């Protein structure tokens, strides 16, 4: 018989040895999730400027800034969620919830990282600083308040993905087409809804004690949202891909990427419907998605940079 999440408590005797504290800090920073910040490459790649050294340097700085900012928000979020996380079957093992990292220290580190991210972002100008500040404000608002409002919580998290893509464009800077924004927006919505779908399937009847808003995301509702965001993402990507000028007699490599992109999205849909979208970054290890992603990347590079 499955044990209810509300019956699980945090470990009673955490270790405060310096080595254990350091490990807890690294775990709370969630370096595995920094892969999300690779979205800063999207707009510069589409704008065909990644062959320029300055653009590469700015994108690298933007990536580092977003990693620092993201880790800062994770520390703040874990302090804010400490009570709820202790009711969750897996999140109770997070260092702050488990008592391995003292909450005051975690909060101090979080605020320090957020301040550092803002300071470093100023290197790339006021526009980039504004995007980073918006990202931080939105993530903190989500941790403190927005996550308790159904639908709004999904939009907030999806907006954070979109802001990562916009940050890459502003860092260089390059213009962003409306179709690019549509692809980024709907793809982000697909990822977040897939996570909510997985959360609900994993927690089942234990969702309400952890976070009451999860009960609003029934499998039927999230399945409809997944289908809608999938369709919108595919149509938006096709619209963007077919607007790339290949010149007279050129091969439409970017347009050809629509097929493997669709295959990848369909494979991702198969995974998230099964509940495997709980940790979106883990989907990247799926062989089918890897093959589809590499194929799309090769076609984009060929179409945008080689011919």
N, C-alpha and C positions, 0 to 999 in steps of 0.2 A: 504493500500500500504506500502511496506517495506521501511524503512528509510535507505538511503545510509549511509555507514560507514563514508564517508568523510564529512558528515554533522554534525557529533557528536564531540563536543569539550570537553576538560577536565573541571571538575568543576571549577568555577571561584573564589570561596572563601573557600579554604581549611583551616582546623583548624590545628594550630601548637602547640596546647596544649600538654604538655609532655605525657599525657596518649594517646592522638591520635597518637603522633609520635611513641610511643612504640608499639602500635597496628599495625601501618603501617610497622614497622620494622619486626614484627612477620609475618605479611601477606607476605611481600616481601621475607622472608626467606623460604617460602613455605614448612613448616614442613610436610604437607600432602604428598609431593612428596618424602619424605625420604624413603618411602616403597621401592622405586626402589633400594636402597642400600642394601636391603636384599639379593641381588644377590651375596654378598660376602659369603653367606652360601653355595652356589651351589657346588663349587669345593671341599671344605672340607667335605661336606656331601657325595659327590660321592666318595671321597677318604677314607671314613670310619674312620675319625679321630675325629669326634665331640664328641666322648666319652672321649676324653682327655681334662683335665682342661686347659692346656696351649693353646691348639688349640682354645678352646672356648674363652679364654681371648683375644687371638690375633684377632679372628674374631670380637669380640665386639669392640676392639680398631679400627679395620679397618672400621667397620660400622660407628662409631662416626666420624672418620677422613673424610670419604666420605660425611657424612651429612654436616659437616662444610664446606668442599670444595664445595659441590653442592650449599649450600646457598650463599656462596661467589660469585659463578658464576651467581646466580640469580640476585644479587644486581648489578653486573657489566653489565649483559645482559639488565636489565631494564633501566639502564642509557643509554646504547647504543641504545636501541630500543624506547626511549621516544617519538620521533616524529612519528614513525610508529605505536606504540601502541595507540596513540591518534586517529588514523584513524580506529582502530579496534572496532567492536561493543561491545566486552566484555573486551578485554585487556586494553581498555582506563580506566577501573576502577582500574587497578593496582596502588598502592600508588604513585609510582614515576610519572607515566603518569598523574595521577589525581592531582598531586601537593600536596598530603598528606605527602610525604616524599621528602625533598629537594634532588636534584640530587647530590650535593657535599657530603652530609652526606651519601647517599646511596653508592656512589663510595668509600668513605673512609671506610665504614663498609665492603664493598665487598673485598677490598684489604686487610684489617685486617684479615678477615676470611680466605682468601686464604693463607696468610702468616702463620696464626695459624695452618691451616691444614698441610702445609708443615713441620712446626716445629714438630707437633705431630706425623706425619708419620715417622719421623726419628727414633722414638722409636722402630719401627718394622724392621729397617734396610734399607740399601741403595736400595735394589731391590724394596721394597714397596714404598719408597720415589720416586723412578723413575717412578713407575706406576702412583702414585698420581700426580706427576709433569706433566706427559704426559696427564693425564685426564684434569688437569687445563688448560694446554696450548691448548689442542684441543677445550675445551669449550669456552675459551676466543677467539680463532681464529674463532670459529663458530659465536660467537656474533658479531665480528668485520668485518668478511669477508666471511667465507665459506657458511653462510646461504643464500648468494646471488647467489650461483652457483648451478643450478639444478643438481640433482643426487648426487653431492658431498656433499650437505647439508644433505641428507638422510644417506649417508655413515658415515659422521662425527658423527651424533647423534647416529646411531647404534653402532659405535665404542666406544662411551661413555658407552653404556650398556655393551659391551664386556669387557671394561677395569674394570668395577665394578666386574665382575666375575673373571677376572685375578687377581685383587687386593686381593680377598679372598684367591686364591691359593698361591700367593706370601707371604701373611701375615703369613701363618701357619708355614712353607711352604709345599706344596704338588705338585707332578707332575700333569700336566694337559694333558689328552689324546687328540689326534687330533679330535676324534669323539665328545668329550665334547665341544671343541672349535667350531666345526661346529654347534652343537645344539645352543650354545649361540649366535653365529654370525647370523644364519638365523632367530632365534626367535627374536633377536633384530631388524633385518631388517623388519620382519613382523610387529612388534609394531610401528616402525617409519613410515613405509609406510601407515599403518592404520591410523595414526595420520594425515598424509598429505592428505589422502583421505577424512577424516572428515573435515579438514580445508577447503578444496576446496568446499565440499558440503555446509558447513556453510556459507562461504563468497560469493560463486557464482560469480556474476559480480563485487563484491567489492574486489576481491582478489588482483587485480593489484595495486590499491592505497596503500594497506597495504604492500604487498611484491610481487614484480613482479614474483619471482620464483614460486609462488604457481600456476600461470597459466600454468606452464609446467606440472603440475600433474593433467591431465584430469582424469575423472572417469574411462575411458577405460584403460588408462596407469596404474593407481594405482591398478585397479582390476587385471590386468595381473601380476603386481608385488606382490600383495597379494597372488595370486594363486601360483606363483613360490616360494615365501618364505615359504608359508604354506607347500608345497610339500617337499621342502628341509629340513624344520624343522622336519617333521614327519619321513622322511627317516633317517636323522641323529640321531634322538632320538632312533629309532628302532635299528639302527646299534650299538649305544652305549649300549642300554639295553640288547641286545642279546650277548654282549661280556662279561657280568658279569658272573664270574664263580660261580656256585651254589654248586659244589661238587657232589660227587656220591650220588644219591638218594635224592638230595635236591629239594625243590620246587622253580621254577624260578619266585620268586615274582617280581623282577625288570622287567623281560620280560613281566610279566602280566600287568605292569603299562602302556605298550604301548597303550592298548585299551582306558583306561580313559584319557590318555594324548591326544590321537587322538580326542576323544569326546570333550575334553576341547578346543582344537585348532579349531575344527569345529564350536563350539559355539562362540568362539572369532571371527572367520571369519564372522559369521552371524552378529555379533554386529558391527564390523568395516566396513563391506560393507554398513550397514545402516547409517554410519557416526558417530557411538558412540565411535570411537577410538580417538577422539580429546583429551580427558583426559584419557590416558591409565590406570592410577591408579584407576579410577572410575569403570573400568571393573571388578575389584576385588570384587565389591559388587554384581555382578550378581550371583544369586543363582546357576545357572547351572555351572558356572566357579568355584564357591566355592566348590561344591560337587565334581567336577572333580579334582580340585586341592588337596583337602583333601584326596581323594582316591589315587591319585598318590603319595602323601607324605607318606601315611600309607604303601603302597606297597614298596616304596623305603626304608623306615625305617626297615620294616620287612626283606627285602632282603639283606640290607647292614649291619644291626646292630643286628638283633635278630636271624637270622638263617644263 
